[in-house]
Amino acid sequence: MSYEDELCSLSDFTSQGFLVFAYDAAGNDESAGKSVRGLPQGVEDLDQALRFVEGEQSYKDLPVFLFGQSWGGYAVGAVLNLHPEVKAAVMVSGFNRSIDMMRQPGRKIAGPAVSLIMPCVSLYEHVKFGKFAGFTALDGLKKSKAGIFITQSRDDQVVPVRYSYDLFHEEFQSNPRFRFREYQDRGHAYVYYSQESVRYRKQFDQEYKEHMRRLGQKPSNESYNAYSAKHFDKSKGFELDLPLMNQMADLYRQYKS
């Protein structure tokens, strides 16, 4: 999720009267650190952010709600292992554990042999991140008493639903504190945008690819950003799915006490 995507989603909550605390993950944007050390870093960052917010006197009597997408969704679920005070949480395209997300690309490169190196990767994570490497979203959701909203699109090519939505749905579908919303064609990053916005973004991406083809050049992040700066219509591309956002906000309100 881009920084602008994140601000767009969070701004809807501020417009509904919620106080929002957002931060850059370690190694990203204005945060300290030279790089992202690994996926469990997201859980550690969120733990520290919660400790900071809850230590502020002006916020101490307010209920705590969480919202995260993708890596942030994993962090939201996993951090519940440490923070039973969280009243409600929204996971958008969030996965269960970090090792699954390394197994997926590894299988494409090394095939079935990737299973042989996964124990070494897991050990390395535990050495680097300690207890944070062992936390899974599934365990956090089980331990928590928070209201939970989980949503994802089945055509997600970044976080396979078998590592996320399907896993959570199978475990908690009959639990009254869980709400699920599944989509079919919103990909990984567009879940909480309107259907019109999803169509516009897909059309825009095709137009960009055709533009590069005419120039005889390969697509790149730099050329995409430059093309977007000139041609991307933010009013269309960042139009939120307001009914979905309202469902999330309603969950927060339901569990505020």
N, C-alpha and C positions, 0 to 999 in steps of 0.2 A: 504494500500500500504506500503510495507516495505521500509526501508531507502535505500536499494540497488536498488529497483524498481524506487524510486523517482530520484536517481542520474542518473540512466540509461536514463530515459526519458528526464531529463533536460540537460544531456550531449549532446543530439542530437541538442538541440537549440544552445548551445554554439558552436558546430561544424559548425553551419550555420551563425555564426557571431553575435548572440544575447548575451547581457550581462545578466546573470541570478543571481538573488538574491533569495536564499533559506534559510529557517530557520526551527528550530524545534518548533512545537507547544508547548504551555505551558504544563508542566508536562510530556514531552516526551524527550527522549534522553538527550541532553546536555542543554535543556532549564530549566529555573527556574520553581519552582512549584512542589509540591509533587504528584499531580495527575491532570488528566483532569477534570475540574469542570463541564463540560457539553458541548454539541455540539455548542451552541452560542459562546463558548470560541474561536472557530476557526475564527469566524467573527471578534471578537475583536482583536485577534492576527494579522489577515491580515490587519485590519485597522491600527494598530500600525506599522506594517512592511511598509506599504505604506507611512505613515507619516514620517517614518525614512528615507526611500529611497528618497522621494521627498524633504527632507530637506538637502540632500547632494548636495553641489554646483556642483560637478563633474557630477551629473546625471540630473540636473534641466532642461536641454533642450532636454532630451530623451523622446520618447513616452513610455507610460506605458502599458504593456501587462500582462495578468494574465493567469495562468495555474493551475488547481487543479483537483484532482481525489478523488471521494467519499466524505469524510468529507471536503476535500479541494475544491471539486467542489461546494458544498453547500456554503462554505465561499466565493468563487469567485463570485457566483451569488448574494449572499446576501450583500456583501460589496459594490456592485454597487449602493446601496441605498445612500451611503455616498461619492462615488468617481466618479463623472461625468467625470473626466479627463482621466479615463482609455480608451484607444483606442480600445482594442480588448481583448477578453477573451475566454479561452477554458475550458469547463466543461466536465470531463470524469466521467460518473457514479455518477454525483452529484445530490443530492436530493433538494427538494424545501424548506422544513422547518424542524426544529429539532423535533417538536412534532410528526411528522409522523413516524420518525425512532424509537421513543419510543412506539408508538402505535402498531407497527408491532410485536415486541417481546412480548409486553404486552398482545396482543390478543392470542398468543400461550399459555400463562400461565393462563390468567384469562378469556379468551373467550370474548364474547360481553360485559361483565361487565367492561372491561377496559375503555370503553367510559365514565363510571361514574367518574373515577379518573383523566381523562385527563385535565379537567379544573383546578384541584389542581396542577397538574404537570406544566401546563402552567403558573399559578400564581407564583409558586416557581421559575421557570426560569426567570420571569420578575423581581422578587425580587433580584435574584442573579446577573443577567446580564443587567438589565435595558433595554435601547433601543435596544441593540443587540439581545435580545430574540425575539423582534417583527419583525425583518427583515426577509423577505423571498426572495428566489432567484427569484421567479416569479415577485415580485414587483421591485427588482433591475434590472432585464432584461427589464422591461417596462420603467423604468425611464432612463435607459442608452441609449446612442447613439452609443455604441461600436459595433464593429463587433463581432459576437458570433458564436462559433463552439461547438456543443453539440453532444456527442457520447456516446453510451451505448450498452451493449449486452442484448438481450431480456431474456436470461436465468440467469440474475443476481439474485442471491439468498440473497444478502445482502441489496441492495437498489432496491425494487420493481419498475418496470418501471412506474407503475401508480402514484408513488410519484415523478417521475423524468422525464424521456424521454417523455413519452406519454403526460404528463401535459404540458411540454414546446412545444412539437411538435404541439399539438392541438392549442395552443395560437399563435405560431409564424411561422407556416409552410409557410405562404404566405409573410412573412416579408423578404425583400431582404438582410437585414444585418445578417440574421441567416442562418447557414449551419448545416445540420443534417447528421449524419452517424450512421446507426443502424446495429448491428451484431446479430447473432442468438446463437452462441456457444462459446463466449469468457468469460463467467462468469463475475465476478465483477472486478477482479484484472488484467485480461490479455487483456484488450481491445486494448491497443496500441502496443501489441506484435504481431509478425508475426504468421501466421497460423501454421507454423512449430514449433514455440516456444510454442504455445498453446498446440499442440499435445504432444510435449515433456514433458511439465509440468504435463499434465494429466496422461501421462504414468509413469512419475516419482512418482507422488502421489500414483498411484496404486501399484507400486513396493515397495514403503515404507510401505503401508498398509499390503501387502503380507509378507514383512520382519517382521513386528511386529506380524502378525498372526503366523508365524513359531516360533517366540520366545515365543509365548503365552502371550504377553503383550499388553496392551491397548495403542493406539497412544497418544502421548502428544507433546506439543510444544518443550519440552527439547529433546526428542528422535528424533523428526523430524529435529530439527536444527543440532543435532549431525550427523544424517544420511546424511543430505544435505551437511555438511562440507566435508564428505568423497566421496560422489557419485554424487553430482549435477554438471552438465556441464554448466558453466555460459555462454559459447559462444552459446549454444543452448537455454538455458532457458531465456536469456536476449536479444534475437534477436528481434529488433524492427520492427514494420510494417512501413517501411520507406515511402511508398506512403502516408500513413495516417499522419505520422509526417510532411511530406512535405506539406500536405494540411493545417495543422495547422500553419506552418511557413508562408505559402502563405497568409493566413488570416492576420497574423501580418503585413506582408509587405504591404498588400493592405490598411490597416488602420493606417499606421505609421504617416501620416500627418493629 
